[in-house]
Amino acid sequence: MPRHPDTTIMPNTVLSGARHRLPSPVRPGQRMSRSELADAVNAALDRIYSRRDVTAQYVDSRWVGKLERGEHRWPSEARRKALRQVLGVVTDADLDLYSPRRSDGVVDAEDRVAEVQPGSWDETIHLLREQWHLLVQNDKMFGPEYALMGVTRQLTSIEDTLYGVPQALRPAVVRLAAQYAESAAWLHQSLDDHAAGHRRTQQALAWADEIADPTMTAWATYRSSQQWLAAGHPTQAVEQADGALLHDPKLPGPMRAALRVQHAHALAATGEYQSAMRLLDAAHGWAADRYPGKPEGEHGSYCTSGYIEVHRGACLRLAQRPQEAIEVIDQALPAIPRRHRQDFASALLIKATAHAAARQPDQAAAAAHHALPIAHRAGSRRILHQLAQLGATVSEHQQLPEVHAFLHDLQEIT
């Protein structure tokens, strides 16, 4: 009888790769060893559970070896939390850790340790994390205005929770607060409310700084760079993108890709086109579609190869090479998942502006007309506002059927 796929032992190259990216703390120029990783995990356990006796959770190099060989895929929650902190990742999936299905009904001793007790603080934190994933999906399905209501309510609850949470668990709740605040910043940005988005970004940065969380600090700084660029301040956008990349070695692959895309876009806006192209080339090495199985909604999960190439098109347009931009975007569009409606509409908008720059108002209007109902269904006021700006640009060509049709529907929607 063939073995169940969950019982097949496969080396965990994702986890070993994460260890290899970290320098040895005592041997200059060398990679972190298994023994050094074990020591770092034990130190992290002491930090995270400073008011508990966690000596039973301590690990050694043999334990790390079992994980890297794939002999064990689901350590206790305490050990996973310490591993995530040491290796600088957000989720267990970023280390290719998962709970195998068991057919014998047996539960490992470590799994029993990880069980969340009903009514406990751990359960509250777990539910808030799960709710965040749900709200990310609400944004895709029902639009940012609907999702923002839920995010705002949950953020208020988290702020109230911070007053009573035990000190040992406070970092976990503060990180959730930063995560929700950054999501609120993005939703405000989608709704074209840049002032509110900036306030939420600063709030997220303050919370991330409180617990020295490299992932949330990098992601909120990335969001700040986007906001500066949208506001027409590319130099400040480059500075923020540089700041986000300071945390690069500690981040999961898709986030590293997204940070490079934003840095490239900001550099192109300042005229540094060649540097921008090199960054986009590098981003492909960490594109989300090179890391299958990541949870939808994790930071950077949208940054696929297609997304990167759309932004190459945006940079080419800024470099006044509109025809090349159009060709690149045409090739990239089929790779953008249709459920990522804002990304798809944004790609069509970039194509439309490239057509306008190439003095092709009919094709600009056709691409914008295609984007219009998608942006409307996605609830992105930001993209609708940009489409209205493009409408003003092509309005002098109303005698063209494509332009006339686009302007008519634009007026109906906006």
C-alpha positions, 0 to 999 in steps of 0.5 A: 500500500502506498504511504499517505503523503503526510507520512512521507519524510521530506527535508525542510529546505525552507527552514534550513535556508532560513538558518543559512541566511543568518550569520554565526554570532561567534564565527565571523563570515560563517553561517549560523550552525544548528547548535547556535540556532538551538541556543538562540531558540532557548534564549527566545523562549526565556524572553517570550515566557519570562514569567514561566519555567520553560526549561522543558521546552529547551532544544538542542542541535539534534532537535534542529536536525530533526526539523531540517531533515523533515522528521518532525514538522509540528513542534509545540507552539512555544518552540514555533513562536521562538523559532519564528522570532529567531528566524524573523518570519511571520507564520509557521508556513514561512518555515514550512511547518505544518500539522500533519494529519494523523490517522491513528488518533494519537496526539504528540506530547508537544501538541498537547502543550500547544493546545489553546485553553478556552477562555484563556489569553492565548485563545483571545490572541489566537482568535484575533489573529484568525479574525485578521485573516478573515478581514483581509478576505473581506477586503477582496470580496466586499471592498475596503469600506466594508473591511475597514469597519471590522478592522476598526472595531477589532483595533478598538478591542485590541487597544482595550485588551492592552490594558489588562493583558499579562506582561508576558503576553503583551508583545503578542498583543502589541504586534496584533495592534500593529498588524491591524493598524497597518491594515487600516492604513492600507484600507484608508489608502484604497479609499483615497483617505491619505491623511487617515492612512498616514495616521494609521501607519504612524500608529503601526510603526509606534507599536512595532517599535515598542516590541522591536518587531522587524517584520511589522516595522519593515511592513509599516515603513513600506506602507509609508513609502507608498504613501509618500510616493502617492503624495508626490514626494518620491525622495521621501518614498525612497528614504522610507523604502531604504529604511524598510530594507534595513530589515530585509534578512529577517523577512520572508521571501514575498515581503522581500520581493514587495519591498524591492518593488516599492523601492524600484518604483520610488527610485524610478520616480526620481529618475534612477531607472537602471537601479529600479530595473535591477531591483525588479530583477532581484525581486523575482527571486522572492516572488510569492509564486515561488513560495507555494502554499503560503496563506492568502493575506500574509504580508506580500502574498500578492507580490507574484511575478506578474505583479513585479512585471506590472511595476516594471511597466510602471517604471518604464512609463516613468522612464518615458518608454511607454511602448515598452511599458505597454508590452510588458504589462500586456504579458504580465496581466494574465498572471494577475489573479482575478480575485486580486481585483485592485491589483488587476485594475491598477495594472490596467490603469498603468497600461492606460496611462502608458497609452496616453503617454504614447499619444494613443488616446483611443487605446488609453480609453479602452484600457481605462474602460476595462479597469473602471467596473473592476475598480468600482466592484473592488471599492477602490476610490483611489483607482477611481480617482486616478481613472477620473484624472486620466479621463480629464487627460483624454477628454479632448478626444471625445470624438473617438468612440472609445473615449466617448464610451469611457467618459460616459461610464466614468460619469455614471460611476463617479 
